């Protein structure tokens, strides 16, 4: 799942962190994000912090930066058996 967000050029440079929570409110994934002026993108490989694939369902994506929090709903409608590329699938020799 690709997550897009924008940052204005006049906003002070700060660390950007994303938290993805399941429908119960449990945070299942923490991601660091780029913080460049303009449009930024983060790819979530549909796994939790333990690299276990998450189930289809409703999620909340929260962006934390410069002391502010912004939250957006997201829905993973269904999963194919191996629908998300994981970085370890692209290692040389695999």
C-alpha positions as CSV (number, residue, x, y, z in Angstrom):
1,X,0.0,0.0,0.0
2,X,1.4,3.3,-1.0
3,X,0.9,6.2,1.4
4,X,1.3,9.8,0.1
5,X,1.5,13.0,2.1
6,X,2.7,16.5,1.4
7,X,4.8,18.9,3.3
8,X,4.9,22.6,2.6
9,X,8.2,24.3,1.9
10,X,7.7,26.7,4.9
11,X,7.2,23.9,7.4
12,X,10.3,23.4,9.6
13,X,12.3,20.2,8.8
14,X,11.3,17.5,11.3
15,X,11.2,13.7,11.7
16,X,8.1,12.1,10.2
17,X,6.8,8.8,11.7
18,X,3.8,6.8,10.6
19,X,1.9,4.4,12.8
20,X,-0.6,1.9,11.3
21,X,-3.3,0.6,13.7
22,X,-5.8,-2.2,13.2
23,X,-9.5,-1.9,13.8
24,X,-9.0,-2.5,17.5
25,X,-6.6,0.4,17.8
26,X,-3.5,-1.7,18.3
27,X,-0.5,-0.3,16.4
28,X,0.7,-3.0,14.1
29,X,3.4,-1.2,12.1
30,X,5.8,1.7,12.7
31,X,7.4,3.4,9.6
32,X,9.8,6.2,9.2
33,X,9.0,8.6,6.4
34,X,10.9,11.1,4.2
35,X,10.4,14.7,5.1
36,X,11.1,16.7,1.9
37,X,9.0,19.7,0.9
38,X,6.3,18.6,-1.6
39,X,4.8,15.2,-2.2
40,X,6.3,12.3,-0.2
41,X,5.6,8.6,-0.4
42,X,6.0,5.6,1.9
43,X,5.3,2.0,0.9
44,X,3.8,-0.3,3.5
45,X,4.4,-3.9,2.6
46,X,1.2,-4.9,4.4
47,X,3.0,-6.6,7.3
48,X,3.4,-5.9,11.0
49,X,6.5,-4.9,12.9
50,X,7.4,-8.7,13.1
51,X,7.2,-8.9,9.2
52,X,4.0,-11.0,9.5
53,X,1.4,-10.2,6.8
54,X,-1.6,-8.4,8.2
55,X,-5.2,-9.6,7.5
56,X,-7.7,-7.8,5.3
57,X,-9.6,-5.2,7.3
58,X,-9.8,-1.6,8.4
59,X,-6.7,0.3,9.5
60,X,-5.9,3.8,10.7
61,X,-2.7,5.5,9.4
62,X,-1.4,8.2,11.7
63,X,1.4,10.6,10.7
64,X,3.4,12.2,13.5
65,X,5.6,15.2,12.7
66,X,6.6,18.5,14.4
67,X,4.3,17.8,17.4
68,X,1.2,17.3,15.2
69,X,-0.8,14.1,14.5
70,X,-2.9,13.5,11.4
71,X,-5.0,10.3,11.0
72,X,-6.6,8.8,7.9
73,X,-8.7,5.6,7.6
74,X,-7.4,2.9,5.2
75,X,-9.0,-0.4,4.1
76,X,-7.3,-3.5,2.9
77,X,-10.2,-5.1,1.1
78,X,-8.6,-8.5,0.5
79,X,-5.3,-10.3,0.1
80,X,-4.0,-12.6,-2.5
81,X,-1.8,-15.4,-1.1
82,X,1.4,-13.4,-1.8
83,X,0.2,-10.0,-2.9
84,X,2.8,-7.8,-1.3
85,X,6.5,-7.8,-2.3
86,X,8.7,-8.1,0.7
87,X,12.3,-6.8,0.6
88,X,13.7,-10.3,1.4
89,X,12.0,-11.7,-1.8
90,X,14.3,-9.5,-3.9
91,X,17.7,-10.6,-2.4
92,X,20.3,-11.6,-4.9
93,X,20.2,-15.4,-5.4
94,X,16.5,-15.9,-4.5
